[in-house]
């Protein structure tokens, strides 16, 4: 079993793939989870697990598979997200409540369940392991956009930012860190479509290795500078 295990929930071709490669290069045994994954070992050497992250009940089984295969995750990254386009693009209230509830599972409830499983494992790690939970956020928790399309995503990001902030404060005595990672443009504005996979990979690896001691739970960062206080 490895002493450095990283679990990435929501491993897509951009951020997820870049983060996995960076952590693997840093010496982590990496497990990746996605809905369309084939169970087994990827060509890159990662442990691949199929998981439907719209279902919070799937999380304990995912963690059990990772622990039995690689060991207890020291780094857990939640990178999945979803949104529902409104039937009326100009109406924030045209989205069915059932769609809001379903998207909230992927954006908030499942990562909460993942954090629950993560801390169970963190407690079994040796002293000084400095485990980390990272949630891929964006600026919507601080910068509500007057765009109905972003409604369910923004609700989920905002809700998750709250419990991530509380968890980081309450678990600090145990040496656990929780981060809401939010890439920004160099001028501080929302990254939007300028999201950079390698910037995420570099910053997440720094967080995973404990090289950024002064970074707060609201981990805003840019491609060129890493963490920046906004």
VOPAGU-2260 file (C-alpha; in pm, 1 decimal, decimal comma):
REM VOPAGU-2260
SITE   aa  ch    i         X         Y         Z
SITE  UNK   A    0       0,0       0,0       0,0
SITE  UNK   A    1     117,7     349,6     -81,5
SITE  UNK   A    2     171,7     616,2     183,3
SITE  UNK   A    3      80,1     886,0     -69,9
SITE  UNK   A    4    -260,3     823,5    -223,4
SITE  UNK   A    5    -463,9    1081,8    -414,0
SITE  UNK   A    6    -827,0    1034,4    -512,3
SITE  UNK   A    7    -975,8    1250,3    -788,3
SITE  UNK   A    8   -1354,1    1244,2    -808,3
SITE  UNK   A    9   -1459,8    1373,0   -1147,0
SITE  UNK   A   10   -1160,3    1309,0   -1368,0
SITE  UNK   A   11   -1227,1    1468,2   -1703,7
SITE  UNK   A   12    -991,0    1529,8   -1996,2
SITE  UNK   A   13    -885,0    1877,6   -1885,1
SITE  UNK   A   14    -837,6    1964,2   -1517,1
SITE  UNK   A   15    -879,6    1610,3   -1387,5
SITE  UNK   A   16    -627,4    1463,8   -1629,9
SITE  UNK   A   17    -372,0    1738,0   -1568,7
SITE  UNK   A   18    -401,6    1711,9   -1190,6
SITE  UNK   A   19    -369,3    1333,1   -1202,2
SITE  UNK   A   20     -52,6    1355,1   -1411,6
SITE  UNK   A   21     101,5    1616,6   -1183,2
SITE  UNK   A   22      27,3    1424,9    -864,2
SITE  UNK   A   23     156,9    1102,8   -1014,7
SITE  UNK   A   24     479,8    1278,9   -1109,1
SITE  UNK   A   25     502,7    1402,0    -748,7
SITE  UNK   A   26     498,6    1042,8    -624,9
SITE  UNK   A   27     130,9     990,4    -546,2
SITE  UNK   A   28     -56,8     672,9    -628,8
SITE  UNK   A   29    -360,4     812,4    -808,8
SITE  UNK   A   30    -718,9     687,5    -827,9
SITE  UNK   A   31    -955,7     853,9   -1074,0
SITE  UNK   A   32   -1335,1     835,9   -1076,6
SITE  UNK   A   33   -1574,2     916,5   -1357,9
SITE  UNK   A   34   -1913,4     801,4   -1477,2
SITE  UNK   A   35   -1779,9     649,6   -1800,5
SITE  UNK   A   36   -1464,4     495,8   -1653,9
SITE  UNK   A   37   -1361,9     136,8   -1712,8
SITE  UNK   A   38   -1262,8     -29,1   -1386,4
SITE  UNK   A   39    -898,1    -129,9   -1367,4
SITE  UNK   A   40    -567,0      40,2   -1439,0
SITE  UNK   A   41    -531,6     316,8   -1696,1
SITE  UNK   A   42    -240,0     334,8   -1943,1
SITE  UNK   A   43     -93,7     606,7   -1716,8
SITE  UNK   A   44     -95,2     367,6   -1422,5
SITE  UNK   A   45    -388,6     520,5   -1233,5
SITE  UNK   A   46    -652,5     312,6   -1061,0
SITE  UNK   A   47    -975,1     375,6   -1252,7
SITE  UNK   A   48   -1313,2     352,5   -1080,7
SITE  UNK   A   49   -1657,3     395,1   -1231,3
SITE  UNK   A   50   -1880,3     618,1   -1022,1
SITE  UNK   A   51   -2199,1     818,4   -1064,3
SITE  UNK   A   52   -2129,3    1136,2    -870,0
SITE  UNK   A   53   -2488,8    1250,9    -900,5
SITE  UNK   A   54   -2559,2     984,7    -635,9
SITE  UNK   A   55   -2411,4    1064,4    -292,0
SITE  UNK   A   56   -2477,6     704,4    -184,4
SITE  UNK   A   57   -2207,4     587,5    -427,0
SITE  UNK   A   58   -1928,7     755,9    -232,1
SITE  UNK   A   59   -1857,5     500,4      45,5
SITE  UNK   A   60   -1808,9     223,5    -211,1
SITE  UNK   A   61   -1566,6     440,1    -408,7
SITE  UNK   A   62   -1355,2     507,6    -101,0
SITE  UNK   A   63   -1363,2     141,2      -4,3
SITE  UNK   A   64   -1228,3      42,9    -346,7
SITE  UNK   A   65    -948,5     298,9    -329,1
SITE  UNK   A   66    -847,0     201,8      23,0
SITE  UNK   A   67    -839,7    -170,2     -53,6
SITE  UNK   A   68    -644,9    -118,1    -376,6
SITE  UNK   A   69    -400,7     163,2    -298,9
SITE  UNK   A   70    -439,8     260,9      65,1
SITE  UNK   A   71    -606,5     547,8     249,4
SITE  UNK   A   72    -629,6     868,0      43,6
SITE  UNK   A   73    -419,3    1151,9     183,0
SITE  UNK   A   74    -542,5    1389,8     -84,1
SITE  UNK   A   75    -904,3    1398,9    -201,7
SITE  UNK   A   76   -1001,8    1623,8    -491,8
SITE  UNK   A   77   -1360,4    1683,5    -599,7
SITE  UNK   A   78   -1369,3    1803,2    -957,4
SITE  UNK   A   79   -1719,6    1714,6   -1078,9
SITE  UNK   A   80   -1980,8    1978,2   -1161,1
SITE  UNK   A   81   -2306,0    2015,5   -1349,7
SITE  UNK   A   82   -2577,6    2265,7   -1435,8
SITE  UNK   A   83   -2925,1    2269,2   -1588,9
SITE  UNK   A   84   -2998,2    2525,9   -1861,8
SITE  UNK   A   85   -3320,6    2716,1   -1787,6
SITE  UNK   A   86   -3615,5    2659,6   -2023,6
SITE  UNK   A   87   -3645,3    3037,8   -2035,7
SITE  UNK   A   88   -3291,8    3172,4   -2071,2
SITE  UNK   A   89   -3396,0    3502,9   -1915,7
SITE  UNK   A   90   -3565,9    3355,0   -1609,9
SITE  UNK   A   91   -3367,5    3231,1   -1313,2
SITE  UNK   A   92   -3687,2    3075,8   -1177,2
SITE  UNK   A   93   -3779,7    2872,2   -1483,4
SITE  UNK   A   94   -3556,4    2578,2   -1387,5
SITE  UNK   A   95   -3759,5    2290,2   -1240,3
SITE  UNK   A   96   -3703,9    2244,0    -868,6
SITE  UNK   A   97   -3625,9    1878,2    -932,4
SITE  UNK   A   98   -3338,3    1982,9   -1158,4
SITE  UNK   A   99   -3203,1    2219,1    -894,1
SITE  UNK   A  100   -3218,2    1937,0    -640,8
SITE  UNK   A  101   -3046,2    1691,9    -874,0
SITE  UNK   A  102   -2766,1    1933,0    -960,2
SITE  UNK   A  103   -2719,7    2011,5    -592,9
SITE  UNK   A  104   -2633,1    1645,7    -540,2
SITE  UNK   A  105   -2341,8    1662,5    -783,2
SITE  UNK   A  106   -2223,7    2008,7    -681,5
SITE  UNK   A  107   -2273,2    1996,6    -303,8
SITE  UNK   A  108   -2413,9    1680,3    -147,1
SITE  UNK   A  109   -2179,4    1428,2    -309,1
SITE  UNK   A  110   -1866,9    1632,8    -229,7
SITE  UNK   A  111   -1997,6    1663,9     127,2
SITE  UNK   A  112   -2030,1    1284,7     139,2
SITE  UNK   A  113   -1677,7    1258,7      -1,9
SITE  UNK   A  114   -1545,5    1488,1     270,3
SITE  UNK   A  115   -1715,7    1268,8     530,6
SITE  UNK   A  116   -1539,6     959,9     397,0
SITE  UNK   A  117   -1214,4    1152,0     359,3
SITE  UNK   A  118   -1194,9    1250,7     725,8
SITE  UNK   A  119   -1265,5     893,4     833,8
SITE  UNK   A  120    -954,2     795,1     644,5
SITE  UNK   A  121    -752,9    1098,8     752,1
SITE  UNK   A  122    -793,4     986,8    1113,0
SITE  UNK   A  123    -604,4     665,5    1035,4
SITE  UNK   A  124    -307,2     837,6     872,2
SITE  UNK   A  125      16,3     882,4    1068,0
SITE  UNK   A  126      85,5    1205,7    1252,2
SITE  UNK   A  127     223,7    1471,4    1023,1
SITE  UNK   A  128      53,6    1336,0     712,3
SITE  UNK   A  129    -120,5    1672,3     663,8
SITE  UNK   A  130    -414,5    1542,9     457,0
SITE  UNK   A  131    -595,7    1770,9     214,8
SITE  UNK   A  132    -944,0    1798,6      61,3
SITE  UNK   A  133    -971,3    2021,0    -246,5
SITE  UNK   A  134   -1295,1    2124,6    -414,9
SITE  UNK   A  135   -1276,4    2274,7    -761,6
SITE  UNK   A  136   -1477,9    2592,2    -727,3
SITE  UNK   A  137   -1513,9    2912,9    -923,0
SITE  UNK   A  138   -1604,4    3274,5    -852,2
SITE  UNK   A  139   -1981,2    3221,7    -838,3
SITE  UNK   A  140   -1983,7    3203,9    -458,2
SITE  UNK   A  141   -1858,2    3563,8    -448,7
SITE  UNK   A  142   -1958,4    3702,1    -787,4
SITE  UNK   A  143   -2319,5    3615,5    -873,1
SITE  UNK   A  144   -2364,9    3654,2   -1247,1
SITE  UNK   A  145   -2692,0    3794,0   -1385,4
SITE  UNK   A  146   -2711,1    3491,1   -1614,7
SITE  UNK   A  147   -2985,9    3234,4   -1557,1
SITE  UNK   A  148   -2775,0    2959,1   -1715,4
SITE  UNK   A  149   -2541,0    2954,9   -1415,9
SITE  UNK   A  150   -2812,1    2924,2   -1150,4
SITE  UNK   A  151   -2785,9    2563,3   -1034,6
SITE  UNK   A  152   -2407,1    2568,6   -1064,2
SITE  UNK   A  153   -2381,2    2888,7    -862,4
SITE  UNK   A  154   -2615,5    2759,6    -592,9
SITE  UNK   A  155   -2405,1    2445,9    -557,3
SITE  UNK   A  156   -2071,3    2625,5    -553,5
SITE  UNK   A  157   -2196,0    2874,6    -294,9
SITE  UNK   A  158   -2334,1    2604,8     -66,2
SITE  UNK   A  159   -2015,5    2401,0     -86,0
SITE  UNK   A  160   -1796,2    2703,3     -19,3
SITE  UNK   A  161   -1973,9    2744,4     313,6
SITE  UNK   A  162   -1912,0    2396,5     450,0
SITE  UNK   A  163   -1557,6    2387,9     311,6
SITE  UNK   A  164   -1482,5    2709,8     502,5
SITE  UNK   A  165   -1629,2    2570,5     823,9
SITE  UNK   A  166   -1450,6    2236,2     787,0
SITE  UNK   A  167   -1113,9    2403,8     733,6
SITE  UNK   A  168   -1156,8    2600,6    1055,7
SITE  UNK   A  169   -1287,8    2314,8    1268,2
SITE  UNK   A  170   -1036,2    2051,4    1155,9
SITE  UNK   A  171    -728,7    2271,6    1169,4
SITE  UNK   A  172    -635,8    2130,0    1509,5
SITE  UNK   A  173    -609,2    1785,5    1354,3
SITE  UNK   A  174    -387,9    1910,9    1074,3
SITE  UNK   A  175    -651,4    1860,3     803,7
SITE  UNK   A  176    -695,0    2124,6     534,3
SITE  UNK   A  177    -999,5    2198,2     319,1
SITE  UNK   A  178    -975,3    2423,4      14,9
SITE  UNK   A  179   -1224,4    2581,7    -224,6
SITE  UNK   A  180    -995,6    2637,5    -523,8
SITE  UNK   A  181   -1094,9    2918,8    -757,2
SITE  UNK   A  182    -886,8    3013,1   -1061,2
SITE  UNK   A  183    -904,0    3379,5   -1158,7
SITE  UNK   A  184    -772,2    3585,5   -1445,3
SITE  UNK   A  185    -465,9    3796,2   -1376,3
SITE  UNK   A  186    -690,9    4096,9   -1309,4
SITE  UNK   A  187    -890,4    3903,8   -1049,2
SITE  UNK   A  188   -1197,2    3844,9   -1261,7
SITE  UNK   A  189   -1361,4    3505,6   -1303,3
SITE  UNK   A  190   -1156,9    3271,2   -1523,6
SITE  UNK   A  191   -1463,8    3148,5   -1710,8
SITE  UNK   A  192   -1366,6    2986,6   -2040,0
SITE  UNK   A  193   -1001,2    3075,5   -1976,1
SITE  UNK   A  194    -977,7    2793,5   -1721,9
SITE  UNK   A  195    -626,8    2647,9   -1738,3
SITE  UNK   A  196    -571,9    2278,4   -1664,3
SITE  UNK   A  197    -198,9    2307,9   -1599,3
SITE  UNK   A  198    -252,3    2599,5   -1362,2
SITE  UNK   A  199    -487,4    2379,4   -1161,8
SITE  UNK   A  200    -240,5    2091,4   -1170,9
SITE  UNK   A  201      47,6    2301,7   -1042,4
SITE  UNK   A  202    -154,4    2469,8    -768,5
SITE  UNK   A  203    -328,1    2152,5    -652,0
SITE  UNK   A  204       4,8    1972,1    -629,1
SITE  UNK   A  205     143,3    2253,4    -415,2
SITE  UNK   A  206    -159,6    2225,2    -186,0
SITE  UNK   A  207    -127,6    1846,6    -173,7
SITE  UNK   A  208     237,5    1865,7     -75,8
SITE  UNK   A  209     177,3    2129,3     191,3
SITE  UNK   A  210     396,5    2386,6      18,1
SITE  UNK   A  211     142,8    2665,2      60,3
SITE  UNK   A  212     100,3    2696,9     436,1
SITE  UNK   A  213     -46,3    3046,4     423,7
SITE  UNK   A  214    -323,2    2969,8     174,1
SITE  UNK   A  215    -669,1    3003,0     336,7
SITE  UNK   A  216    -971,6    2786,7     261,0
SITE  UNK   A  217   -1072,0    3027,7     -18,7
SITE  UNK   A  218    -779,7    2940,1    -240,8
SITE  UNK   A  219    -799,4    3191,5    -524,8
SITE  UNK   A  220    -515,4    3155,2    -772,2
SITE  UNK   A  221    -389,7    3268,0   -1111,5
SITE  UNK   A  222    -189,6    3088,1   -1375,9
SITE  UNK   A  223     122,5    3300,4   -1332,2
SITE  UNK   A  224     125,9    3360,8    -956,3
SITE  UNK   A  225     -43,9    3068,6    -787,2
SITE  UNK   A  226    -230,5    3183,6    -476,3
SITE  UNK   A  227    -343,4    3545,6    -477,5
SITE  UNK   A  228    -548,3    3714,4    -206,9
SITE  UNK   A  229    -852,6    3885,7    -352,3
